[in-house]
Amino acid sequence: MTEPPAGVALPRVMGHRGVAALAPENTLAGLREAARLGLSWVEFDVMLTRDAVPVLFHDETLRRTTGRPGRMAETDYAAVKDLDAGAWFHPDFAGTPVPSLEQAVEVLLAEGLRPNVEIKPTPGRDVETVERALALLKALWPAEQPPPLISSFSLMSVAAARTLAPDWPRALIVDGIPAHWRRTLAALGCASFHVQHRRGSAALFREVRAAGYAVACFTVNRERRARTLLERGADCVITDDPTRLGAVWQPPS
């Protein structure tokens, strides 16, 4: 794959929240399943508990994936780590815990996965979430390995990542395309632009790549759509299940 000018070579296919259609999202089981399938990159969400421990989690509230009431930002890690984040997905995954970012790094390194760490701050914690996540990642991630990609919808989070880890690649995530996206990506020092796949036009991809950025599309779970986006010029599709993408997904033999 040709290295994009911005300095991050995205894979053709990246797992979303691990591989969210095949294992409980944002769990160690999902990371391991992504590796078993042969993915080289995996995306997951990082949020802080009340006592500022970075954990893999998407929602501000706990109920959807753990069945418990409450909010992540109001729950200490001692309680979060004992929640069941797998039973909702399938009985075979009952007892699967909410992992800390530290536990996830151990699995990523053991499995040879490069992470796209999406910073998912609860309100008012945009900078704190990046500070806590990057402090841990910089302490644990081997200097000889390509660094994680740090991404977020939050402009404040991406800006903080630039200050705290200027040499690590960054991505801005958007649902809609901002009018001044070039200016924003440049100001944040981004390496890539991650867009909702329905916004993925060939014209946009040409402009993004001409401006020096890689481009990824989320969340793509149909082969025809994945093929169309890649043919239009996307570097990467982020998917819940690469096995649905047919010939677009070619795992290592």
N, C-alpha and C positions, 0 to 999 in steps of 0.2 A: 504494500500500500504506500502511495506517495505521501510523504509527511506534509500536512497542510502548513502554510506559511506561519500560522499562529503558534505552532510548536506542539500540538498534540495529535497523534495519529489514532483516531477513534476506530474501533472495530466495525465491521459491517453490521454485526448484530450484537446487542448488549442486553443482558437480563434486567428486568424491571422488578424492583423490590425483592431481589433474589431472582426467582422465577415464579411469579405470584400465582400462576395458574396451576403449578405443579407441586408447590409446597407452601406452607403458610408464609405470607409476606413478611419481610424484614426479620427473618429468623436465621439461625445458624443452619437449620435444615435446608432452607432455601439457598443459602450460599453453597452448601455442599452439593445440592442437586444441580446448581448451575455449573459447578466444576465437573460433575459427573457427565453432564451433557457435552462438555468440551468448550463451554464459553470461556473467553479470556478476560472479559470485563463484566462487572455486575454493578447495578445501581441499587442504592438503598437510602433510606431516610434516617436522619439523626436529629433527635430531639432531646431536651434536658428534662430530667426529673426535678422535683421541687428542690432537692439538695444538689442540683447542678451536675448530676452524673449523665454523661452522654449515652443514650440508648438508641437502639434501632426501633423506630416507631413512626407512624405516619399521622394518625389522627390526634387532635388535641384532647379528645375524650377517649376513655379506655374501652367503652362498651362494645364497639363493633368487633374487635379482634380478641378481647379477653372476657367479654360478658360481664364485666364489673362496672359499677357506677364510678364517677369521678373523672378528674382531668389529670393528664400527665404532669402538668406544671404544679399541681397541688398534691402530688403523691411522691413520697420518698422512695429512693431506690430499693431500700430494704423490703418494701411492699411490692414494688414493681417487679423485682426479680423472681418473685414467687407466683406471678400471674401466669395463667395458662393461655398462651397465644396460638395454640394449635388445634384445640378441640373444635373450634368454630369451623375450621377448614375441612377436617375429616377426623373421624375417631382414631385413625392410625397415628395422628399427630398429637393426640391428647397428652398434655404435660409438657409440650414444647414451650420453653420460657421466652420471655422478652430478653434479648441479649444486650449486654453492654457493648459499647463500641470497642472496648479493650478486648472482649471475647471475640468480637467479629474480626478484628485485626489478626488475631491468632489463627483463625480459620482461613482468612484470605491468604496469609503468608504460607500456611501449610498446603493450600490447594493451588497456589500460583495464580490467584485472581487479582486483577487490578481493579480498584474500586472507583466508582463515580459516587462520591459522598454528597448526597443532597442535604443541605442544611435546611431543616424544617423548624424554624423558630416559633414558639408560642408568642403571643403578643407581648412586645416590650423586651424580648430576649434575643433580638436579631444579632447583636454583637456578642453577647455573652455565649450564645450557642456556638458561634465560630471560635471564640477564644478557648472554650473548654474542649471542643472537638480537635482543634488544631494542636493544642498543647499535648494532647494524648497521642495524636497521629505522628507529630514530629518526634516524640520521644520513642515511639515504637517502630516506625516505618524505616526499614534499612536504607541508608543513604545511597547504596549502590543500585537500588532498584528505582525504576521510574515512579515518581510520586503519584499519589492519588489525585484525581480530578475533583475539585471542590465546586459544587454547583448550588444554585438556589434561585427561587423566585424573588427573594428579598434583595433589593439593591444594597441595603445596608450590610447584609451578610456577605455579599460578594466583595463589597468595598473593604470590609474588615479583613476578609481573607487575603486581599491584595496587600494590605499593610502587614499582616502577621506572617504570611508565607509568600513573598513576592515571586519566588522562583517556581512555585507550584502552579499548575494550570487551573484556570477558572472558567466556569460557564454560567451564563445567565439563562434562566428558564422562563418562558413566557407562554401564556395561552393565546393572547393576541399579539400582533406584531406592532410594537411601538413606532410612532412616526419617526422618532429620532434614534432608531436602534443603532445606527453606526456610531453616533456620538456616545451613546451609553456604553456600548461594548468597548470602545476605545478608552473611555474614562475609567472603566473597571479593569482594563487590561486583560480582557477575556481571551481565551484560546478558542472557545467554541460557543455556539448559539444553539440552544435546545428549544424546539418549537413544537407546539401541538400539531399532530400530523395533518389535521384538516387545513392548516395554514401553509402546507408545504407545496408551494408552487415552484415550477422550474425557474421563473423569473426571480423569485426570492432567493433560491439557492445560488443562482448565478451571481447575484449581488452580494450575498454573504461571503461566498468563496472569493470573489474578486476583491472584497475588502480585507481578506486575509484571515478569515475564520473558518473553522470546521463547522459542520451543521449536523445536528441529530434530531430525529423526530420521535415523539412519544405519543401514545402508547400503541404500537402497531402489532395487531394479532391476526392479520390475514395475509396470506401469501401474495395475492394480487396487489394489495395496497403497498406492501413492503417493496415489491418489485417496481411499482410505479414510482415510489419516492426515490428509490436508489437510481432508477433510470433518469429521473429529473435532476439528479445531482446531489442528493443527500449523501453524507458520508456514513451515516449510522442510523439504524432503526432500533428503538428500545422496545422490548417485547416482554409480555408475561410468559410466553411459551414459544421458544424458538422452533419446537417441533411442528408448529402450525404453519411455518413459513416455507415449507417445501424446499425447493432447490435454492431459495434465497439463503437458507441456513445450511452451510456445509461444514459439519463438525469435523474435527481432525480425525483422520482414519487410524 
